Amino acid sequence: MGKLRRGNYLFSNMRYSDRAVFKQISKDEYDFEAGEHKDTELYSDIVTCYVMDLGIDKSVKIFGDYSKQRKVIYLKNTYTKPFNLVEYLGQRYIPVTDKQLAKVFYLEKDDSIGT
């Protein structure tokens, strides 16, 4: 990530070149043959974004611990549809909170069984 300096201000030059899938899923089906709950995907959207890891210092400051893997996702435009799962590079993340009018999201890695 490049950084630009103008006067006393330091600007970060973010490239929105990553892709993440925002999904709305429902976990209300139980498959008796497989013996597990099945996710029903209601819809999914692929969004252009910039993704970075949430550092240990920031994770402790915001959440009080650093035991889970967390990411910060930046969007160019606001995302207003409801979603409860984000897939990024084959990993599943659960949105914890959003900032800056639904342009920045804090994600926590989904460690539940079956993911």
Secondary structure, DSSP 8 states (H G I E B T S, - for coil): -EEEEETTEEEEE----EEEEEEEEEEEEEETTTTEEEEEEEEEEEEEEEEEE--HHHHHHHHS---S-EEEEEESS---S--SEEEETTEEEEEEEEETTTTEEEEEE---TT-
